[in-house]
Amino acid sequence: MKTSVSLLSSALLLAISSSAFAASSVDLSVKGLITPSACTPSLPGDIDFGKIAAKDLDLDKSTYLERKTVQLSVNCDAATLFAIQPIDNRVGSAMYSHSFGLGMINENQKLGMYQLVFSNPVAETPSTLLAKFNDDDRWVTLYPDDGVAPNDLVALGSRGESGWAPHPIKDALMDVMLYTAIAPAKNLTLTDEVAIDGSATFEVKYL
């Protein structure tokens, strides 16, 4: 019995000692991939709603503006695996979550919001629009009515044995529609002209 206890004690000491050594260091791996091909996104211009009379805004509910569409193109040196990530440059000013902001009035009134909807992909390879949403790790089909939130990923791809996934593309073209709304007028100070000041960056992410 004593021998067993002694062996057990030695084993425990060894385990404790080994655990202490294991916790004394940890390795950091620094990885990445330098790709020889680069992709350039481009847009034809800005979205401009012109002047909107304050009296035309709904007092008690959001006023939805005319839908606007721009074409986003991505041109790569060679077929490349990439996704588009829209980034909101007016973070914190959107009146609804999962949307993009239009700026603030007096630093405390959210002017409104806009949502981005992607559709009509065109590429040298037949492609389906895919999305990877912030709260999901899977690529899923992006339908024409699906809004894309800031920092979501949008890609062109196809369905394989393991499900939907992006595939390499050299040149891509797609429509981006904006659904834009101004907050209820009763919540806004509109005694002076107010600029609609939305801004988003479309960033190419190499996969």
Secondary structure, DSSP 8 states (H G I E B T S, - for coil): -HHHHHHHHHHHHHHHHHHHHHTT-----------S--EEEE-S---------GGGS-SSS-EE---EEEEEEEEEEEEE-EEEEEEETTTT-BSSTTSEE--EETTTEE-EEEEEEEEEEEESS--EEEEE-TT--S-EE--TT-EE-TT-EEEEEEEETTEEEE--EEEEEEEEEEEEEE--GGGS--SS-------EEEEEEE-
